[in-house]
Amino acid sequence: MTEIEMVVAMIRPEKLGAVKKSLAEIGAPSLTVTNVSGRGSQPAKKGQWRGEEYTVDLHQKVKIECVVADIPADDVVDAISEAANTGEKGDGKIFILPVSDAVQIRTGKRGPEAV
């Protein structure tokens, strides 16, 4: 059985277009995109509203999930890293997770065929 893996990336929202284009170029089959907030090594921002100072330490990010079986997960990771890199703190992280099984609801196919 071919190995199924999920690549999960947290990136800057403004880099989503470049990442989608990069994934399309390598033939990544599908992806799911979610808007999320998070905190990492990116410094907190201070602001003022109606005379009160506040701190924003949860930054807006985009979470991309891509499940692959036909193409290597390393190719997906390389495509995301190259497209999302600005060289500054807050560029994000990428995680690779094993997927034990997959089921396509419409057809009932299982495993790599379902991906």
QUILINUR-V609575 format. One record per backbone hydrogen bond with DSSP energy under -0.5 kcal/mol. CO is the residue of the C=O (numbers start at 1). NH is the residue of the N-H. E is the energy in kcal/mol with one decimal. If there is no record, write none. Layout:
co->CO nh->NH e->E
co->CO nh->NH e->E
//
This chain:
co->4 nh->99 e->-2.5
co->5 nh->68 e->-3.0
co->6 nh->8 e->-0.6
co->6 nh->97 e->-3.1
co->7 nh->66 e->-2.3
co->8 nh->95 e->-3.5
co->9 nh->11 e->-0.6
co->9 nh->64 e->-3.0
co->10 nh->93 e->-1.1
co->11 nh->62 e->-2.5
co->12 nh->15 e->-1.8
co->13 nh->16 e->-1.5
co->15 nh->19 e->-2.1
co->16 nh->20 e->-2.8
co->17 nh->21 e->-2.1
co->18 nh->22 e->-2.2
co->19 nh->23 e->-2.6
co->20 nh->24 e->-2.1
co->21 nh->25 e->-1.8
co->22 nh->26 e->-1.1
co->23 nh->27 e->-0.6
co->23 nh->28 e->-2.4
co->24 nh->27 e->-0.7
co->32 nh->65 e->-2.6
co->34 nh->63 e->-3.4
co->36 nh->61 e->-3.2
co->38 nh->59 e->-3.1
co->45 nh->56 e->-3.6
co->47 nh->54 e->-2.6
co->49 nh->52 e->-1.9
co->52 nh->49 e->-2.7
co->54 nh->47 e->-2.8
co->55 nh->57 e->-0.7
co->56 nh->45 e->-2.6
co->57 nh->59 e->-0.6
co->59 nh->38 e->-2.1
co->61 nh->36 e->-2.4
co->62 nh->11 e->-2.7
co->62 nh->64 e->-0.6
co->63 nh->34 e->-2.3
co->64 nh->9 e->-2.7
co->65 nh->32 e->-2.4
co->66 nh->7 e->-3.0
co->66 nh->68 e->-0.5
co->68 nh->5 e->-2.5
co->72 nh->75 e->-0.8
co->72 nh->76 e->-1.2
co->73 nh->77 e->-2.6
co->74 nh->78 e->-2.5
co->75 nh->79 e->-2.2
co->76 nh->80 e->-2.4
co->77 nh->81 e->-2.9
co->78 nh->82 e->-2.4
co->79 nh->83 e->-1.8
co->80 nh->84 e->-2.4
co->81 nh->85 e->-1.1
co->88 nh->91 e->-1.0
co->91 nh->12 e->-0.6
co->93 nh->10 e->-2.8
co->95 nh->8 e->-3.0
co->97 nh->6 e->-3.1
co->98 nh->100 e->-0.5
co->99 nh->4 e->-0.6
co->102 nh->111 e->-1.9
co->103 nh->105 e->-0.7
co->104 nh->108 e->-2.8
co->109 nh->104 e->-2.7
co->110 nh->113 e->-0.9
co->111 nh->114 e->-1.6
co->111 nh->115 e->-0.7
co->112 nh->115 e->-0.7
//
